[in-house]
Amino acid sequence: MNKNVVLAGKAAAIAAGYMLVLVASVFLTVTLLVKGGEVSAPDLTGLPLQQAYAVAARKGVYLKKVVGDFGGAYPANSVVSQFPAPGTSVKEKAVIKVFVASEVGQAVVPQLVQLSQKDSELLLKKSGLKKGHTAFVAVADVTPDTVISQSLPAGSRVAAGAAIDLLLSKGSEGVSYVMPDLIGKEAAKVLVFFESRGLKISRIEEVPYFGLKPGIILKQFPSPGFEIGARNLIGIQVSK
């Protein structure tokens, strides 16, 4: 056999071998790049953002944050939710999207229990919140119109402008009366009569009335026959 032919055959074999190794290497590299190692997505929900970054770094994944107001029930700069969900298999160096509560538009719920209704409303307004629904319940030894419970505990973070429901005391049930007809009676005597029974006339309006001496009741609220008690608002209009 020609020596040159033999040498050419060996060279071709060596080249084919190198080509095979090259193809195998490229295939292996591409496979590793595409597939890569897999890890389990860490649970980041509820964590402060900086702590979430540290956990993600230890796990070998990256974070992409989306900041917004997600109902206001979460501390500012904390992770509200994530995608993919915790425990999902993801590739190393994968990007996990985290939804982070914004600092903007949040308020802290103040302590309202034991405050009067008026003071609690003022404090809510000062805190950037507002009063929601109110309900009254009879509670012995608790001053009427005192807050005995609130819908969210003090220190909770909520969206600015959120409404806080209040449960207030209306005191003990007490005694109720039927509103009498006060028209034409002297206001001074009526006031003494009401106060002796724990009732209070909270509004007295004086108006000029020709031909009638001062202090005579012209109008009343509520009307005669209505049930009244210590918590009712009672008003009269009297001659001046």
GULUMFI-120618 format. One record per residue (C-alpha): x, y, z; residue number from 0. Coordinates in steps of 0.2 Angstrom, whole numbers, plus 5000, padded with zeros to 4 digits. Layout:
<rec><xx>X</xx><yy>Y</yy><zz>Z</zz><num>NUM</num></rec>
...
***
This chain:
<rec><xx>5000</xx><yy>5000</yy><zz>5000</zz><num>0</num></rec>
<rec><xx>5006</xx><yy>5017</yy><zz>4996</zz><num>1</num></rec>
<rec><xx>5014</xx><yy>5025</yy><zz>5011</zz><num>2</num></rec>
<rec><xx>5006</xx><yy>5042</yy><zz>5007</zz><num>3</num></rec>
<rec><xx>4989</xx><yy>5034</yy><zz>5007</zz><num>4</num></rec>
<rec><xx>4992</xx><yy>5026</yy><zz>5024</zz><num>5</num></rec>
<rec><xx>4997</xx><yy>5043</yy><zz>5031</zz><num>6</num></rec>
<rec><xx>4982</xx><yy>5051</yy><zz>5024</zz><num>7</num></rec>
<rec><xx>4971</xx><yy>5038</yy><zz>5031</zz><num>8</num></rec>
<rec><xx>4979</xx><yy>5041</yy><zz>5049</zz><num>9</num></rec>
<rec><xx>4977</xx><yy>5060</yy><zz>5047</zz><num>10</num></rec>
<rec><xx>4959</xx><yy>5058</yy><zz>5042</zz><num>11</num></rec>
<rec><xx>4956</xx><yy>5046</yy><zz>5057</zz><num>12</num></rec>
<rec><xx>4964</xx><yy>5058</yy><zz>5069</zz><num>13</num></rec>
<rec><xx>4954</xx><yy>5073</yy><zz>5062</zz><num>14</num></rec>
<rec><xx>4938</xx><yy>5063</yy><zz>5064</zz><num>15</num></rec>
<rec><xx>4942</xx><yy>5059</yy><zz>5082</zz><num>16</num></rec>
<rec><xx>4945</xx><yy>5077</yy><zz>5086</zz><num>17</num></rec>
<rec><xx>4929</xx><yy>5082</yy><zz>5077</zz><num>18</num></rec>
<rec><xx>4920</xx><yy>5069</yy><zz>5087</zz><num>19</num></rec>
<rec><xx>4927</xx><yy>5076</yy><zz>5104</zz><num>20</num></rec>
<rec><xx>4923</xx><yy>5094</yy><zz>5098</zz><num>21</num></rec>
<rec><xx>4905</xx><yy>5089</yy><zz>5094</zz><num>22</num></rec>
<rec><xx>4903</xx><yy>5080</yy><zz>5110</zz><num>23</num></rec>
<rec><xx>4910</xx><yy>5095</yy><zz>5120</zz><num>24</num></rec>
<rec><xx>4899</xx><yy>5107</yy><zz>5112</zz><num>25</num></rec>
<rec><xx>4883</xx><yy>5096</yy><zz>5115</zz><num>26</num></rec>
<rec><xx>4888</xx><yy>5094</yy><zz>5133</zz><num>27</num></rec>
<rec><xx>4891</xx><yy>5112</yy><zz>5135</zz><num>28</num></rec>
<rec><xx>4874</xx><yy>5117</yy><zz>5127</zz><num>29</num></rec>
<rec><xx>4865</xx><yy>5104</yy><zz>5137</zz><num>30</num></rec>
<rec><xx>4872</xx><yy>5111</yy><zz>5153</zz><num>31</num></rec>
<rec><xx>4868</xx><yy>5128</yy><zz>5148</zz><num>32</num></rec>
<rec><xx>4850</xx><yy>5124</yy><zz>5143</zz><num>33</num></rec>
<rec><xx>4846</xx><yy>5112</yy><zz>5157</zz><num>34</num></rec>
<rec><xx>4858</xx><yy>5118</yy><zz>5171</zz><num>35</num></rec>
<rec><xx>4856</xx><yy>5113</yy><zz>5189</zz><num>36</num></rec>
<rec><xx>4839</xx><yy>5115</yy><zz>5197</zz><num>37</num></rec>
<rec><xx>4835</xx><yy>5122</yy><zz>5214</zz><num>38</num></rec>
<rec><xx>4819</xx><yy>5123</yy><zz>5224</zz><num>39</num></rec>
<rec><xx>4812</xx><yy>5141</yy><zz>5225</zz><num>40</num></rec>
<rec><xx>4814</xx><yy>5148</yy><zz>5242</zz><num>41</num></rec>
<rec><xx>4799</xx><yy>5154</yy><zz>5252</zz><num>42</num></rec>
<rec><xx>4801</xx><yy>5173</yy><zz>5253</zz><num>43</num></rec>
<rec><xx>4783</xx><yy>5178</yy><zz>5257</zz><num>44</num></rec>
<rec><xx>4782</xx><yy>5189</yy><zz>5272</zz><num>45</num></rec>
<rec><xx>4801</xx><yy>5193</yy><zz>5273</zz><num>46</num></rec>
<rec><xx>4808</xx><yy>5210</yy><zz>5273</zz><num>47</num></rec>
<rec><xx>4816</xx><yy>5214</yy><zz>5256</zz><num>48</num></rec>
<rec><xx>4834</xx><yy>5214</yy><zz>5262</zz><num>49</num></rec>
<rec><xx>4832</xx><yy>5197</yy><zz>5270</zz><num>50</num></rec>
<rec><xx>4823</xx><yy>5190</yy><zz>5255</zz><num>51</num></rec>
<rec><xx>4839</xx><yy>5196</yy><zz>5244</zz><num>52</num></rec>
<rec><xx>4850</xx><yy>5187</yy><zz>5256</zz><num>53</num></rec>
<rec><xx>4840</xx><yy>5171</yy><zz>5256</zz><num>54</num></rec>
<rec><xx>4839</xx><yy>5171</yy><zz>5237</zz><num>55</num></rec>
<rec><xx>4858</xx><yy>5174</yy><zz>5236</zz><num>56</num></rec>
<rec><xx>4861</xx><yy>5158</yy><zz>5247</zz><num>57</num></rec>
<rec><xx>4849</xx><yy>5148</yy><zz>5235</zz><num>58</num></rec>
<rec><xx>4858</xx><yy>5154</yy><zz>5220</zz><num>59</num></rec>
<rec><xx>4843</xx><yy>5164</yy><zz>5212</zz><num>60</num></rec>
<rec><xx>4840</xx><yy>5182</yy><zz>5208</zz><num>61</num></rec>
<rec><xx>4825</xx><yy>5193</yy><zz>5212</zz><num>62</num></rec>
<rec><xx>4815</xx><yy>5205</yy><zz>5202</zz><num>63</num></rec>
<rec><xx>4804</xx><yy>5216</yy><zz>5213</zz><num>64</num></rec>
<rec><xx>4788</xx><yy>5224</yy><zz>5209</zz><num>65</num></rec>
<rec><xx>4783</xx><yy>5238</yy><zz>5221</zz><num>66</num></rec>
<rec><xx>4765</xx><yy>5242</yy><zz>5224</zz><num>67</num></rec>
<rec><xx>4750</xx><yy>5244</yy><zz>5236</zz><num>68</num></rec>
<rec><xx>4743</xx><yy>5226</yy><zz>5239</zz><num>69</num></rec>
<rec><xx>4729</xx><yy>5230</yy><zz>5251</zz><num>70</num></rec>
<rec><xx>4739</xx><yy>5238</yy><zz>5264</zz><num>71</num></rec>
<rec><xx>4739</xx><yy>5224</yy><zz>5277</zz><num>72</num></rec>
<rec><xx>4758</xx><yy>5221</yy><zz>5275</zz><num>73</num></rec>
<rec><xx>4773</xx><yy>5230</yy><zz>5282</zz><num>74</num></rec>
<rec><xx>4782</xx><yy>5242</yy><zz>5270</zz><num>75</num></rec>
<rec><xx>4796</xx><yy>5234</yy><zz>5260</zz><num>76</num></rec>
<rec><xx>4791</xx><yy>5216</yy><zz>5264</zz><num>77</num></rec>
<rec><xx>4787</xx><yy>5203</yy><zz>5251</zz><num>78</num></rec>
<rec><xx>4768</xx><yy>5200</yy><zz>5249</zz><num>79</num></rec>
<rec><xx>4769</xx><yy>5186</yy><zz>5236</zz><num>80</num></rec>
<rec><xx>4781</xx><yy>5178</yy><zz>5223</zz><num>81</num></rec>
<rec><xx>4782</xx><yy>5169</yy><zz>5207</zz><num>82</num></rec>
<rec><xx>4786</xx><yy>5155</yy><zz>5205</zz><num>83</num></rec>
<rec><xx>4778</xx><yy>5149</yy><zz>5221</zz><num>84</num></rec>
<rec><xx>4789</xx><yy>5143</yy><zz>5235</zz><num>85</num></rec>
<rec><xx>4795</xx><yy>5125</yy><zz>5232</zz><num>86</num></rec>
<rec><xx>4794</xx><yy>5126</yy><zz>5213</zz><num>87</num></rec>
<rec><xx>4809</xx><yy>5119</yy><zz>5204</zz><num>88</num></rec>
<rec><xx>4819</xx><yy>5132</yy><zz>5195</zz><num>89</num></rec>
<rec><xx>4836</xx><yy>5133</yy><zz>5187</zz><num>90</num></rec>
<rec><xx>4851</xx><yy>5140</yy><zz>5196</zz><num>91</num></rec>
<rec><xx>4852</xx><yy>5159</yy><zz>5193</zz><num>92</num></rec>
<rec><xx>4834</xx><yy>5160</yy><zz>5188</zz><num>93</num></rec>
<rec><xx>4824</xx><yy>5176</yy><zz>5192</zz><num>94</num></rec>
<rec><xx>4810</xx><yy>5175</yy><zz>5204</zz><num>95</num></rec>
<rec><xx>4798</xx><yy>5190</yy><zz>5204</zz><num>96</num></rec>
<rec><xx>4793</xx><yy>5196</yy><zz>5221</zz><num>97</num></rec>
<rec><xx>4779</xx><yy>5208</yy><zz>5225</zz><num>98</num></rec>
<rec><xx>4784</xx><yy>5221</yy><zz>5238</zz><num>99</num></rec>
<rec><xx>4773</xx><yy>5232</yy><zz>5249</zz><num>100</num></rec>
<rec><xx>4776</xx><yy>5250</yy><zz>5246</zz><num>101</num></rec>
<rec><xx>4780</xx><yy>5263</yy><zz>5259</zz><num>102</num></rec>
<rec><xx>4769</xx><yy>5275</yy><zz>5251</zz><num>103</num></rec>
<rec><xx>4751</xx><yy>5276</yy><zz>5256</zz><num>104</num></rec>
<rec><xx>4752</xx><yy>5266</yy><zz>5272</zz><num>105</num></rec>
<rec><xx>4746</xx><yy>5271</yy><zz>5290</zz><num>106</num></rec>
<rec><xx>4748</xx><yy>5263</yy><zz>5307</zz><num>107</num></rec>
<rec><xx>4732</xx><yy>5260</yy><zz>5317</zz><num>108</num></rec>
<rec><xx>4733</xx><yy>5269</yy><zz>5333</zz><num>109</num></rec>
<rec><xx>4726</xx><yy>5263</yy><zz>5350</zz><num>110</num></rec>
<rec><xx>4708</xx><yy>5268</yy><zz>5351</zz><num>111</num></rec>
<rec><xx>4702</xx><yy>5257</yy><zz>5365</zz><num>112</num></rec>
<rec><xx>4696</xx><yy>5267</yy><zz>5381</zz><num>113</num></rec>
<rec><xx>4695</xx><yy>5283</yy><zz>5371</zz><num>114</num></rec>
<rec><xx>4679</xx><yy>5292</yy><zz>5368</zz><num>115</num></rec>
<rec><xx>4670</xx><yy>5291</yy><zz>5352</zz><num>116</num></rec>
<rec><xx>4675</xx><yy>5309</yy><zz>5348</zz><num>117</num></rec>
<rec><xx>4693</xx><yy>5307</yy><zz>5353</zz><num>118</num></rec>
<rec><xx>4695</xx><yy>5291</yy><zz>5343</zz><num>119</num></rec>
<rec><xx>4688</xx><yy>5299</yy><zz>5327</zz><num>120</num></rec>
<rec><xx>4700</xx><yy>5314</yy><zz>5330</zz><num>121</num></rec>
<rec><xx>4715</xx><yy>5302</yy><zz>5332</zz><num>122</num></rec>
<rec><xx>4710</xx><yy>5291</yy><zz>5317</zz><num>123</num></rec>
<rec><xx>4709</xx><yy>5307</yy><zz>5306</zz><num>124</num></rec>
<rec><xx>4726</xx><yy>5313</yy><zz>5313</zz><num>125</num></rec>
<rec><xx>4733</xx><yy>5295</yy><zz>5308</zz><num>126</num></rec>
<rec><xx>4727</xx><yy>5296</yy><zz>5290</zz><num>127</num></rec>
<rec><xx>4713</xx><yy>5284</yy><zz>5293</zz><num>128</num></rec>
<rec><xx>4694</xx><yy>5286</yy><zz>5295</zz><num>129</num></rec>
<rec><xx>4680</xx><yy>5279</yy><zz>5306</zz><num>130</num></rec>
<rec><xx>4671</xx><yy>5264</yy><zz>5298</zz><num>131</num></rec>
<rec><xx>4655</xx><yy>5256</yy><zz>5305</zz><num>132</num></rec>
<rec><xx>4651</xx><yy>5258</yy><zz>5324</zz><num>133</num></rec>
<rec><xx>4641</xx><yy>5247</yy><zz>5335</zz><num>134</num></rec>
<rec><xx>4635</xx><yy>5249</yy><zz>5353</zz><num>135</num></rec>
<rec><xx>4634</xx><yy>5236</yy><zz>5366</zz><num>136</num></rec>
<rec><xx>4628</xx><yy>5237</yy><zz>5384</zz><num>137</num></rec>
<rec><xx>4643</xx><yy>5236</yy><zz>5396</zz><num>138</num></rec>
<rec><xx>4641</xx><yy>5239</yy><zz>5415</zz><num>139</num></rec>
<rec><xx>4654</xx><yy>5251</yy><zz>5423</zz><num>140</num></rec>
<rec><xx>4660</xx><yy>5257</yy><zz>5406</zz><num>141</num></rec>
<rec><xx>4656</xx><yy>5275</yy><zz>5402</zz><num>142</num></rec>
<rec><xx>4644</xx><yy>5277</yy><zz>5387</zz><num>143</num></rec>
<rec><xx>4652</xx><yy>5281</yy><zz>5370</zz><num>144</num></rec>
<rec><xx>4669</xx><yy>5273</yy><zz>5376</zz><num>145</num></rec>
<rec><xx>4678</xx><yy>5262</yy><zz>5363</zz><num>146</num></rec>
<rec><xx>4679</xx><yy>5244</yy><zz>5370</zz><num>147</num></rec>
<rec><xx>4685</xx><yy>5236</yy><zz>5354</zz><num>148</num></rec>
<rec><xx>4692</xx><yy>5240</yy><zz>5336</zz><num>149</num></rec>
<rec><xx>4692</xx><yy>5230</yy><zz>5320</zz><num>150</num></rec>
<rec><xx>4711</xx><yy>5230</yy><zz>5318</zz><num>151</num></rec>
<rec><xx>4724</xx><yy>5230</yy><zz>5333</zz><num>152</num></rec>
<rec><xx>4735</xx><yy>5245</yy><zz>5337</zz><num>153</num></rec>
<rec><xx>4751</xx><yy>5245</yy><zz>5327</zz><num>154</num></rec>
<rec><xx>4744</xx><yy>5236</yy><zz>5312</zz><num>155</num></rec>
<rec><xx>4749</xx><yy>5244</yy><zz>5295</zz><num>156</num></rec>
<rec><xx>4735</xx><yy>5248</yy><zz>5283</zz><num>157</num></rec>
<rec><xx>4732</xx><yy>5258</yy><zz>5267</zz><num>158</num></rec>
<rec><xx>4730</xx><yy>5276</yy><zz>5271</zz><num>159</num></rec>
<rec><xx>4712</xx><yy>5281</yy><zz>5272</zz><num>160</num></rec>
<rec><xx>4706</xx><yy>5264</yy><zz>5277</zz><num>161</num></rec>
<rec><xx>4691</xx><yy>5263</yy><zz>5288</zz><num>162</num></rec>
<rec><xx>4692</xx><yy>5256</yy><zz>5306</zz><num>163</num></rec>
<rec><xx>4676</xx><yy>5249</yy><zz>5314</zz><num>164</num></rec>
<rec><xx>4673</xx><yy>5253</yy><zz>5332</zz><num>165</num></rec>
<rec><xx>4663</xx><yy>5244</yy><zz>5345</zz><num>166</num></rec>
<rec><xx>4657</xx><yy>5256</yy><zz>5359</zz><num>167</num></rec>
<rec><xx>4649</xx><yy>5255</yy><zz>5376</zz><num>168</num></rec>
<rec><xx>4632</xx><yy>5262</yy><zz>5378</zz><num>169</num></rec>
<rec><xx>4633</xx><yy>5259</yy><zz>5397</zz><num>170</num></rec>
<rec><xx>4620</xx><yy>5249</yy><zz>5406</zz><num>171</num></rec>
<rec><xx>4603</xx><yy>5247</yy><zz>5398</zz><num>172</num></rec>
<rec><xx>4596</xx><yy>5259</yy><zz>5411</zz><num>173</num></rec>
<rec><xx>4578</xx><yy>5266</yy><zz>5412</zz><num>174</num></rec>
<rec><xx>4568</xx><yy>5272</yy><zz>5397</zz><num>175</num></rec>
<rec><xx>4554</xx><yy>5285</yy><zz>5397</zz><num>176</num></rec>
<rec><xx>4540</xx><yy>5290</yy><zz>5385</zz><num>177</num></rec>
<rec><xx>4543</xx><yy>5308</yy><zz>5378</zz><num>178</num></rec>
<rec><xx>4530</xx><yy>5319</yy><zz>5385</zz><num>179</num></rec>
<rec><xx>4522</xx><yy>5334</yy><zz>5376</zz><num>180</num></rec>
<rec><xx>4533</xx><yy>5349</yy><zz>5381</zz><num>181</num></rec>
<rec><xx>4525</xx><yy>5362</yy><zz>5370</zz><num>182</num></rec>
<rec><xx>4519</xx><yy>5378</yy><zz>5380</zz><num>183</num></rec>
<rec><xx>4528</xx><yy>5373</yy><zz>5395</zz><num>184</num></rec>
<rec><xx>4542</xx><yy>5383</yy><zz>5404</zz><num>185</num></rec>
<rec><xx>4559</xx><yy>5377</yy><zz>5399</zz><num>186</num></rec>
<rec><xx>4567</xx><yy>5380</yy><zz>5416</zz><num>187</num></rec>
<rec><xx>4555</xx><yy>5368</yy><zz>5425</zz><num>188</num></rec>
<rec><xx>4557</xx><yy>5355</yy><zz>5411</zz><num>189</num></rec>
<rec><xx>4576</xx><yy>5355</yy><zz>5412</zz><num>190</num></rec>
<rec><xx>4575</xx><yy>5351</yy><zz>5431</zz><num>191</num></rec>
<rec><xx>4562</xx><yy>5337</yy><zz>5428</zz><num>192</num></rec>
<rec><xx>4573</xx><yy>5329</yy><zz>5414</zz><num>193</num></rec>
<rec><xx>4589</xx><yy>5331</yy><zz>5424</zz><num>194</num></rec>
<rec><xx>4582</xx><yy>5323</yy><zz>5439</zz><num>195</num></rec>
<rec><xx>4579</xx><yy>5307</yy><zz>5429</zz><num>196</num></rec>
<rec><xx>4596</xx><yy>5306</yy><zz>5421</zz><num>197</num></rec>
<rec><xx>4590</xx><yy>5314</yy><zz>5405</zz><num>198</num></rec>
<rec><xx>4599</xx><yy>5329</yy><zz>5396</zz><num>199</num></rec>
<rec><xx>4592</xx><yy>5342</yy><zz>5384</zz><num>200</num></rec>
<rec><xx>4607</xx><yy>5344</yy><zz>5373</zz><num>201</num></rec>
<rec><xx>4601</xx><yy>5357</yy><zz>5362</zz><num>202</num></rec>
<rec><xx>4591</xx><yy>5373</yy><zz>5366</zz><num>203</num></rec>
<rec><xx>4587</xx><yy>5386</yy><zz>5352</zz><num>204</num></rec>
<rec><xx>4580</xx><yy>5403</yy><zz>5357</zz><num>205</num></rec>
<rec><xx>4569</xx><yy>5412</yy><zz>5344</zz><num>206</num></rec>
<rec><xx>4560</xx><yy>5428</yy><zz>5345</zz><num>207</num></rec>
<rec><xx>4541</xx><yy>5425</yy><zz>5347</zz><num>208</num></rec>
<rec><xx>4530</xx><yy>5441</yy><zz>5349</zz><num>209</num></rec>
<rec><xx>4517</xx><yy>5441</yy><zz>5363</zz><num>210</num></rec>
<rec><xx>4525</xx><yy>5426</yy><zz>5373</zz><num>211</num></rec>
<rec><xx>4536</xx><yy>5428</yy><zz>5388</zz><num>212</num></rec>
<rec><xx>4554</xx><yy>5421</yy><zz>5386</zz><num>213</num></rec>
<rec><xx>4557</xx><yy>5403</yy><zz>5390</zz><num>214</num></rec>
<rec><xx>4542</xx><yy>5395</yy><zz>5384</zz><num>215</num></rec>
<rec><xx>4544</xx><yy>5379</yy><zz>5373</zz><num>216</num></rec>
<rec><xx>4539</xx><yy>5381</yy><zz>5355</zz><num>217</num></rec>
<rec><xx>4546</xx><yy>5365</yy><zz>5347</zz><num>218</num></rec>
<rec><xx>4553</xx><yy>5349</yy><zz>5353</zz><num>219</num></rec>
<rec><xx>4563</xx><yy>5334</yy><zz>5347</zz><num>220</num></rec>
<rec><xx>4559</xx><yy>5319</yy><zz>5348</zz><num>221</num></rec>
<rec><xx>4540</xx><yy>5321</yy><zz>5346</zz><num>222</num></rec>
<rec><xx>4528</xx><yy>5316</yy><zz>5360</zz><num>223</num></rec>
<rec><xx>4526</xx><yy>5297</yy><zz>5362</zz><num>224</num></rec>
<rec><xx>4544</xx><yy>5292</yy><zz>5357</zz><num>225</num></rec>
<rec><xx>4554</xx><yy>5281</yy><zz>5369</zz><num>226</num></rec>
<rec><xx>4569</xx><yy>5291</yy><zz>5376</zz><num>227</num></rec>
<rec><xx>4584</xx><yy>5286</yy><zz>5388</zz><num>228</num></rec>
<rec><xx>4600</xx><yy>5293</yy><zz>5394</zz><num>229</num></rec>
<rec><xx>4609</xx><yy>5292</yy><zz>5377</zz><num>230</num></rec>
<rec><xx>4595</xx><yy>5300</yy><zz>5367</zz><num>231</num></rec>
<rec><xx>4598</xx><yy>5318</yy><zz>5360</zz><num>232</num></rec>
<rec><xx>4584</xx><yy>5329</yy><zz>5365</zz><num>233</num></rec>
<rec><xx>4582</xx><yy>5347</yy><zz>5359</zz><num>234</num></rec>
<rec><xx>4569</xx><yy>5361</yy><zz>5362</zz><num>235</num></rec>
<rec><xx>4566</xx><yy>5378</yy><zz>5354</zz><num>236</num></rec>
<rec><xx>4560</xx><yy>5391</yy><zz>5366</zz><num>237</num></rec>
<rec><xx>4554</xx><yy>5409</yy><zz>5365</zz><num>238</num></rec>
<rec><xx>4567</xx><yy>5423</yy><zz>5368</zz><num>239</num></rec>
***
